[in-house]
Amino acid sequence: MEISSFDTDCIIKVRKQISNIKLRNIFYRLIHNDFFTRSKMFKFKMNESAECERCGAEETAKHLLWECSFSQLAWKNFNTILEEKNLGLDKIVSYEKFFDFGGNACATLIKLRIINEFIQIERPKHLAKSKICTLINQLIITEKYIAIKNQKLGRFKERWKPFL
């Protein structure tokens, strides 16, 4: 999926939802398919193999984010957390759901934060539920700081209510 097939209304909505510049950048990289996968790096002779270091299959963006069994486990844990917080509408059940940003703002932020973990040089082999909860807590701290700075603490509390 690329920007040409992406709903531009969604881009505006996400831009309004996300004040965290780092995660906003991850969103734009996602919709432009601009991640440094091992396949892409191999093509430009930046590494010796296009294989996923976690499972051995070719590491494309789709594989990195969805097809790899390690990614599947992380999204299963993400979905479990959303179910526990009654945010089930935002569950990741297919690769196409990565591009669905019509739901809850905090779920969007968490999804982008997990994607940020996947694209690190050192790919995570196991994003356990506890690790995702730690990421969420770090995200809440950052979002609270941004909200205080922008004098929007009420909006922050409403957005993160299920997690506070």
Contact map, one row per residue, 1 for C-alpha under 8 A:
11101100000000000000000000000011100000000000000000000000000000000000000000000000000000000000000000000000000000000000000000000000000000000000000000000000000000000000
11111100000000000000000000000011100000000000000000000000000000000000000000000000000000000000000000000000000000000000000000000000000000000000000000000000000000000000
11111100000000000000000000000011000000000000000000000000000000000000000000000000000000000000000000000000000000000000000000000000000000000000000000000000000000000000
01111100000000000000000000000000000000000000000000000000000000000000000000000000000000000000000000000000000000000000000000000000000000000000000000000000000000000000
11111110000000000000000000000000000000000000000000000000000000000000000000000000000000000000000000000000000000000000000000000000000000000000000000000000000000000000
11111111010000000000000000000010000000000000000000000000000000000000000000000000000000000000000000100000000000000000000000000000000000000000000000000000000000000000
00001111111000000000000000000000000000000000000000000000000000000000000000000000000000000000000000000000000000000000000000000000000000000000000000000000000000000000
00000111111100000000000000000000000000000000000000000000000000000000000000000000000000000000000000000000000000000000000000000000000000000000000000000000000000000000
00000011111110000000000000000000000000000000000000000000000000000000000000000000000000000000000000000000000000000000000000000000000000000000000000000000000000000000
00000111111111000000000000000000000000000000000000000000000000000000000000000000000000000000000000001100000000000000000000000000000000000000000000000000000000000000
00000011111111100000000000000000000000000000000000000000000000000000000000000000000000000000000000000000000000000000000000000000000000000000000000000000000000000000
00000001111111110000000000000000000000000000000000000000000000000000000000000000000000000000000000000000000000000000000000000000000000000000000000000000000000000000
00000000111111111000000000000000000000000000000000000000000000000000000000000000000000000000000000000100000000000000000000000000000000000000000000000000000000000000
00000000011111111100000000000000000000000000000000000000000000000000000000000000000000000000000000001000000000000000000000000000000000000000000000000000000000000000
00000000001111111110000100000000000000000000000000000000000000000000000000000000000000000000000000000000000000000000000000000000000000000000000000000000000000000000
00000000000111111110000000000000000000000000000000000000000000000000000000000000000000000000000000000000000000000000000000000000000000000000000000000000000000000000
00000000000011111110000000000000000000000000000000000000000000000000000000000000000000000000000000000000100000000000000000000000000000000000000000000000000000000000
00000000000001111111101100000000000000000000000000000000000000000000000000000000000000000000000000000000100010000000000000000000000000000000000000000000000000000000
00000000000000111111100100000000000000000000000000000000000000000000000000000000000000000000000000000000000000000000000000000000000000000000000001000000000000000000
00000000000000000111111100000000000000000000000000000000000000000000000000000000000000000000000000000000000000000000000000000000000000000000001001000000000000000000
00000000000000000111111110000000000000000000000000000000000000000000000000000000000000000000000000000000000000000000000000000000000000000000000000000000000000000000
00000000000000000001111111000000000000000000000000000000000000000000000000000000000000000000000000000000000000000000000000000000000000000000000000000000000000000000
00000000000000000101111111100000000000000000000000000000000000000000000000000000000000000000000000000000000010011001000000000000000000000000000000000000000000000000
00000000000000100111111111110000000000000000000000000000000000000000000000000000000000000000000000000000000000000000000000000000000000000000000000000000000000000000
00000000000000000000111111111000000000000000000000000000000000000000000000000000000000000000000000000000000000000000000000000000000000000000000000000000000000000000
00000000000000000000011111111100000000000000000000000000000000000000000000000000000000000000000000000000000000010011000000000000000000000000000000000000000000000000
00000000000000000000001111111110000000000000000000000000000000000000000000000000000000000000000000000000000000010000000000000000000000000000000000000000000000000000
00000000000000000000000111111111000000000000000000000000000000000000000000000000000000000000000000000000000000000000000000000000000000000000000000000000000000000000
00000000000000000000000011111111111000000000000000000000000000000000000000000000000000000000000000000000000000000000000000000000000000000000000000000000000000000000
00000000000000000000000001111111111000000000000000000000000000000000000000000000000000000000000000000000000000000000000000000000000000000000000000000000000000000000
11100100000000000000000000111111110000000000000000000000000000000000000000000000000000000000000000100000000000000000000000000000000000000000000000000000000000000000
11100000000000000000000000011111110000000000000000000000000000000000000000000000000000000000000000000000000000000000000000000000000000000000000000000000000000000000
11000000000000000000000000001111111000000000000000000000000010000000000000000000000000000000000000000000000000000000000000000000000000000000000000000000000000000000
00000000000000000000000000001111111100000000000000000000000000000000000000000000000000000000000000000000000000000000000000000000000000000000000000000000000000000000
00000000000000000000000000001100111110000000000000000000000010000000000000000000000000000000000000000000000000000000001000000000000000000000000000000000000000000000
00000000000000000000000000000000011111011000000000000000000000000000000000000000000000000000000000000000000000000000001000000000000000000000000000000000000000000000
00000000000000000000000000000000001111111000000001000000001110010000000000000000000000000000000000000000000000000000001000000000000000000000000000000000000000000000
00000000000000000000000000000000000111111100001011110000011100000000000000000000000000000000000000000000000000000000000000000000000000000000000000000000000000000000
00000000000000000000000000000000000011111110000011100000011100000000000000000000000000000000000000000000000000000000000000000000000000000000000000000000000000000000
00000000000000000000000000000000000111111111000001000000000100000000000000000000000000000000000000000000000000000000000000000000000000000000000000000000000000000000
00000000000000000000000000000000000111111111111001000000000000000000000000000000000000000000000000000000000000000000000000000000000000000000000000000000000000000000
00000000000000000000000000000000000001111111111111000000000000000000000000000000000000000000000000000000000000000000000000000000000000000000000000000000000000000000
00000000000000000000000000000000000000111111110000000000000000000000000000000000000000000000000000000000000000000000000000000000000000000000000000000000000000000000
00000000000000000000000000000000000000011111110000000000000000000000000000000000000000000000000000000000000000000000000000000000000000000000000000000000000000000000
00000000000000000000000000000000000000001111111100000000000000000000000000000000000000000000000000000000000000000000000000000000000000000000000000000000000000000000
00000000000000000000000000000000000000001111111100000000000000000000000000000000000000000000000000000000000000000000000000000000000000000000000000000000000000000000
00000000000000000000000000000000000001001100111111000000000000000000000000000000000000000000000000000000000000000000000000000000000000000000000000000000000000000000
00000000000000000000000000000000000000000100111111000000000000000000000000000000000000000000000000000000000000000000000000000000000000000000000000000000000000000000
00000000000000000000000000000000000001100100001111100000000000000000000000000000000000000000000000000000000000000000000000000000000000000000000000000000000000000000
00000000000000000000000000000000000011111100001111110000011000000000000000000000000000000000000000000000000000000000000000000000000000000000000000000000000000000000
00000000000000000000000000000000000001100000000011111011111000000000000000000000000000000000000000000000000000000000000000000000000000000000000000000000000000000000
00000000000000000000000000000000000001000000000001111111111000010000000000000000000000000000000000000000000000000000000000000000000000000000000000000000000000000000
00000000000000000000000000000000000000000000000000111111000000000000000000000000000000000000000000000000000000000000000000100000000000000000000000000000000000000000
00000000000000000000000000000000000000000000000000011111000000000001010000000000000000000000000000000000000000000000000000101000000000000000000000000000000000000000
00000000000000000000000000000000000000000000000000111111100000000001110000000000000000000000000000000000000000000000000000000000000000000000000000000000000000000000
00000000000000000000000000000000000000000000000000111111110000000000000000000000000000000000000000000000000000000000000000000000000000000000000000000000000000000000
00000000000000000000000000000000000000000000000000110011111000000001000000000000000000000000000000000000000000000000000000000000000000000000000000000000000000000000
00000000000000000000000000000000000001100000000001110001111100100000000000000000000000000000000000000000000000000000000000000000000000000000000000000000000000000000
00000000000000000000000000000000000011100000000001110000111111110000000000000000000000000000000000000000000000000000000000000000000000000000000000000000000000000000
00000000000000000000000000000000000011110000000000000000011111110000000000000000000000000000000000000000000000000000000000000000000000000000000000000000000000000000
00000000000000000000000000000000101010000000000000000000001111111000000000000000000000000000000000000000000000000000000000000000000000000000000000000000000000000000
00000000000000000000000000000000000000000000000000000000001111111110000000000000000000000000001000000000000000000000000000000000000000000000000000000000000000000000
00000000000000000000000000000000000000000000000000000000011111111111000000000000000000000000000000000000000000000000000000000000000000000000000000000000000000000000
00000000000000000000000000000000000010000000000000010000001111111111001000000000000000000000000000000000000000000000011000000000000000000000000000000000000000000000
00000000000000000000000000000000000000000000000000000000000011111111001000000000000000000000001000000000000000000010010000000000000000000000000000000000000000000000
00000000000000000000000000000000000000000000000000000000000001111111101100000000000000000000011000000000000000000000000000000000000000000000000000000000000000000000
00000000000000000000000000000000000000000000000000000000000001111111101100000000000000000000000000000000000000000000000000000000000000000000000000000000000000000000
00000000000000000000000000000000000000000000000000000110100000111111111100000000000000000000000000000000000000000000000000000000000000000000000000000000000000000000
00000000000000000000000000000000000000000000000000000010000000000111111110000000000000000000000000000000000000000000000000000000000000000000000000000000000000000000
00000000000000000000000000000000000000000000000000000110000000000001111111000000000000000000000000000000000000000000000000001110000000000000000000000000000000000000
00000000000000000000000000000000000000000000000000000000000000011111111111100000000000000000000000000000000000000000000000000000000000000000000000000000000000000000
00000000000000000000000000000000000000000000000000000000000000000111111111110000000000000000000000000000000000000000000000000000000000000000000000000000000000000000
00000000000000000000000000000000000000000000000000000000000000000000111111111000000000000000000000000000000000000000000000000111000000000000000000000000000000000000
00000000000000000000000000000000000000000000000000000000000000000000011111111100000000000000000000000000000000000000000000000111100000000000000000000000000000000000
00000000000000000000000000000000000000000000000000000000000000000000001111111110000000000001000000000000000000000000000000000000000000000000000000000000000000000000
00000000000000000000000000000000000000000000000000000000000000000000000111111111000000000001000000000000000000000000000000000000000000000000000000000000000000000000
00000000000000000000000000000000000000000000000000000000000000000000000011111111100000000000000000000000000000000000000000000011100100000000000000000000000000000000
00000000000000000000000000000000000000000000000000000000000000000000000001111111110000000011000000000000000000000000000000000000100100000000000000000000000000000000
00000000000000000000000000000000000000000000000000000000000000000000000000111111111000010011000000000000000000000000000000000000000000000000000000000000000000000000
00000000000000000000000000000000000000000000000000000000000000000000000000011111111100000000000000000000000000000000000000000000000000000000000000000000000000000000
00000000000000000000000000000000000000000000000000000000000000000000000000001111111110000000000000000000000000000000000000000000100000000000000000000000000000000000
00000000000000000000000000000000000000000000000000000000000000000000000000000111111111110110000000000000001000000000000000000000000000000000000000000000000000000000
00000000000000000000000000000000000000000000000000000000000000000000000000000011111111110000000000000000000000000000000000000000000000000000000000000000000000000000
00000000000000000000000000000000000000000000000000000000000000000000000000000001111111100000000000000000000000000000000000000000000000000000000000000000000000000000
00000000000000000000000000000000000000000000000000000000000000000000000000000000111111110000000000000000000000000000000000000000000000000000000000000000000000000110
00000000000000000000000000000000000000000000000000000000000000000000000000000000011111110000000000000000000000000000000000000000000000000000000000000000000000000100
00000000000000000000000000000000000000000000000000000000000000000000000000000000011111111110000000000001001000000000000000000000000000000000000000000000000000000000
00000000000000000000000000000000000000000000000000000000000000000000000000000010011011111110000000000000000000000000000000000000000000000000000000000000000000000000
00000000000000000000000000000000000000000000000000000000000000000000000000000000000000111110000000000010000000000000000000000000000000000000000000000000000000000000
00000000000000000000000000000000000000000000000000000000000000000000000000000000010000111111000000000011001100000000000000000000000000000000000000000000000000000000
00000000000000000000000000000000000000000000000000000000000000000000000000000110010000111111100010000000000000000000000000000000000000000000000000000000000000000000
00000000000000000000000000000000000000000000000000000000000000000000000000110110000000000111111011000000000000000000000000000000000000000000000000000000000000000000
00000000000000000000000000000000000000000000000000000000000000000000000000000000000000000011111010000000000000000000000000000000000000000000000000000000000000000000
00000000000000000000000000000000000000000000000000000000000000000100000000000000000000000001111111000000000000000000000000000000000000000000000000000000000000000000
00000000000000000000000000000000000000000000000000000000000001001100000000000000000000000001111111100000000000000000000000000000000000000000000000000000000000000000
00000000000000000000000000000000000000000000000000000000000000000000000000000000000000000000011111110000000000000000000000000000000000000000000000000000000000000000
00000000000000000000000000000000000000000000000000000000000000000000000000000000000000000011111111110000000000000000000000000000000000000000000000000000000000000000
00000000000000000000000000000000000000000000000000000000000000000000000000000000000000000001011111111000000000000000000000000000000000000000000000000000000000000000
00000100000000000000000000000010000000000000000000000000000000000000000000000000000000000000001111111000000000000000000000000000000000000000000000000000000000000000
00000000000000000000000000000000000000000000000000000000000000000000000000000000000000000000000111111110000000000000000000000000000000000000000000000000000000000000
00000000010001000000000000000000000000000000000000000000000000000000000000000000000000000000000001111110000100000000000000000000000000000000000000000000000000000000
00000000010010000000000000000000000000000000000000000000000000000000000000000000000000000000000000011111000000000000000000000000000000000000000000000000000000000000
00000000000000000000000000000000000000000000000000000000000000000000000000000000000000001100000000011111101100000000000000000000000000000000000000000000000000000000
00000000000000000000000000000000000000000000000000000000000000000000000000000000000000100100000000000111111100000000000000000000000000000000000000000000000000000000
00000000000000001100000000000000000000000000000000000000000000000000000000000000000000000000000000000011111110000000000000000000000000000000000000000000000000100000
00000000000000000000000000000000000000000000000000000000000000000000000000000000000000000000000000000001111111000000000000000000000000000000000000000000000000110000
00000000000000000000000000000000000000000000000000000000000000000000000000000000010000100100000000000011111111100000000000000000000000000000000000000000000000000000
00000000000000000000000000000000000000000000000000000000000000000000000000000000000000000100000000001011111111110000000000000000000000000000000000000000000000000000
00000000000000000100001000000000000000000000000000000000000000000000000000000000000000000000000000000000111111111000000000000000000000000000000000000000000000000000
00000000000000000000000000000000000000000000000000000000000000000000000000000000000000000000000000000000011111111100000000000000000000110010000000000000000000000000
00000000000000000000000000000000000000000000000000000000000000000000000000000000000000000000000000000000001111111110000000000000000000000000000000000000000000000000
00000000000000000000001001100000000000000000000000000000000000000000000000000000000000000000000000000000000111111111000000000000000000000000000000000000000000000000
00000000000000000000001000000000000000000000000000000000000000000000000000000000000000000000000000000000000011111111100000000000000000100010000000000000000000000000
00000000000000000000000000000000000000000000000000000000000000000000000000000000000000000000000000000000000001111111110000000000000100100000000000000000000000000000
00000000000000000000000001000000000000000000000000000000000000001000000000000000000000000000000000000000000000111111111000000000000000000000000000000000000000000000
00000000000000000000001001000000000000000000000000000000000000000000000000000000000000000000000000000000000000011111111100000000000000000000000000000000000000000000
00000000000000000000000000000000000000000000000000000000000000000000000000000000000000000000000000000000000000001111111100110000000000000000000000000000000000000000
00000000000000000000000000000000000000000000000000000000000000011000000000000000000000000000000000000000000000000111111100110000000000000000000000000000000000000000
00000000000000000000000000000000001110000000000000000000000000010000000000000000000000000000000000000000000000000011111110100000000000000000000000000000000000000000
00000000000000000000000000000000000000000000000000000000000000000000000000000000000000000000000000000000000000000001111111100000000000000000000000000000000000000000
00000000000000000000000000000000000000000000000000000000000000000000000000000000000000000000000000000000000000000000001111100000000000000000000000000000000000000000
00000000000000000000000000000000000000000000000000000000000000000000000000000000000000000000000000000000000000000000000111110000000000000000000000000000000000000000
00000000000000000000000000000000000000000000000000001100000000000000000000000000000000000000000000000000000000000000111111111000000000000000000000000000000000000000
00000000000000000000000000000000000000000000000000000000000000000000000000000000000000000000000000000000000000000000110001111110000000000000000000000000000000000000
00000000000000000000000000000000000000000000000000000100000000000000010000000000000000000000000000000000000000000000000000111110000000000000000000000000000000000000
00000000000000000000000000000000000000000000000000000000000000000000010011000000000000000000000000000000000000000000000000011111000000000000000000000000000000000000
00000000000000000000000000000000000000000000000000000000000000000000010011001000000000000000000000000000000000000000000000011111111100000000000000000000000000000000
00000000000000000000000000000000000000000000000000000000000000000000000011001000000000000000000000000000000000000000000000000111111100000000000000000000000000000000
00000000000000000000000000000000000000000000000000000000000000000000000001001100100000000000000000000000000000000000000000000011111110000000000000000000000000000000
00000000000000000000000000000000000000000000000000000000000000000000000000000000000000000000000000000000000000000000000000000011111111000000000000000000000000000000
00000000000000000000000000000000000000000000000000000000000000000000000000000000000000000000000000000000000000000000000000000011111111100000000000000000000000000000
00000000000000000000000000000000000000000000000000000000000000000000000000001100000000000000000000000000000000000100000000000011111111110000000000000000000000000000
00000000000000000000000000000000000000000000000000000000000000000000000000000000000000000000000000000000000000000000000000000000111111111000000000000000000000000000
00000000000000000000000000000000000000000000000000000000000000000000000000000000000000000000000000000000000000000000000000000000011111111100000000000000000000000000
00000000000000000000000000000000000000000000000000000000000000000000000000000000000000000000000000000000000001001100000000000000001111111110000000000000000000000000
00000000000000000000000000000000000000000000000000000000000000000000000000000000000000000000000000000000000001000000000000000000000111111111000000000000000000000000
00000000000000000000000000000000000000000000000000000000000000000000000000000000000000000000000000000000000000000000000000000000000011111111100000000000000000000000
00000000000000000000000000000000000000000000000000000000000000000000000000000000000000000000000000000000000000000000000000000000000001111111110000000000000000000000
00000000000000000000000000000000000000000000000000000000000000000000000000000000000000000000000000000000000001001000000000000000000000111111111000000000000000000000
00000000000000000000000000000000000000000000000000000000000000000000000000000000000000000000000000000000000000000000000000000000000000011111111100000000000000010000
00000000000000000000000000000000000000000000000000000000000000000000000000000000000000000000000000000000000000000000000000000000000000001111111110000000000000000000
00000000000000000000000000000000000000000000000000000000000000000000000000000000000000000000000000000000000000000000000000000000000000000111111111000000000000000000
00000000000000000001000000000000000000000000000000000000000000000000000000000000000000000000000000000000000000000000000000000000000000000011111111100000000100000000
00000000000000000000000000000000000000000000000000000000000000000000000000000000000000000000000000000000000000000000000000000000000000000001111111110000100100000000
00000000000000000000000000000000000000000000000000000000000000000000000000000000000000000000000000000000000000000000000000000000000000000000111111111000000000000000
00000000000000000011000000000000000000000000000000000000000000000000000000000000000000000000000000000000000000000000000000000000000000000000011111111100000000000000
00000000000000000000000000000000000000000000000000000000000000000000000000000000000000000000000000000000000000000000000000000000000000000000001111111111101100000000
00000000000000000000000000000000000000000000000000000000000000000000000000000000000000000000000000000000000000000000000000000000000000000000000111111111100000000000
00000000000000000000000000000000000000000000000000000000000000000000000000000000000000000000000000000000000000000000000000000000000000000000000011111111000000000000
00000000000000000000000000000000000000000000000000000000000000000000000000000000000000000000000000000000000000000000000000000000000000000000000001111111000000000000
00000000000000000000000000000000000000000000000000000000000000000000000000000000000000000000000000000000000000000000000000000000000000000000000000111111100000000000
00000000000000000000000000000000000000000000000000000000000000000000000000000000000000000000000000000000000000000000000000000000000000000000000000111111111100000000
00000000000000000000000000000000000000000000000000000000000000000000000000000000000000000000000000000000000000000000000000000000000000000000000100110011111110000000
00000000000000000000000000000000000000000000000000000000000000000000000000000000000000000000000000000000000000000000000000000000000000000000000000000001111111000000
00000000000000000000000000000000000000000000000000000000000000000000000000000000000000000000000000000000000000000000000000000000000000000000000000100001111111100000
00000000000000000000000000000000000000000000000000000000000000000000000000000000000000000000000000000000000000000000000000000000000000000000001100100001111111110000
00000000000000000000000000000000000000000000000000000000000000000000000000000000000000000000000000000000000000000000000000000000000000000000000000000000111111111001
00000000000000000000000000000000000000000000000000000000000000000000000000000000000000000000000000000000000000000000000000000000000000000000000000000000011111111000
00000000000000000000000000000000000000000000000000000000000000000000000000000000000000000000000000000000110000000000000000000000000000000000000000000000001111111100
00000000000000000000000000000000000000000000000000000000000000000000000000000000000000000000000000000000010000000000000000000000000000000001000000000000000111111111
00000000000000000000000000000000000000000000000000000000000000000000000000000000000000000000000000000000000000000000000000000000000000000000000000000000000011111111
00000000000000000000000000000000000000000000000000000000000000000000000000000000000011000000000000000000000000000000000000000000000000000000000000000000000000111111
00000000000000000000000000000000000000000000000000000000000000000000000000000000000010000000000000000000000000000000000000000000000000000000000000000000000000011111
00000000000000000000000000000000000000000000000000000000000000000000000000000000000000000000000000000000000000000000000000000000000000000000000000000000000010011111
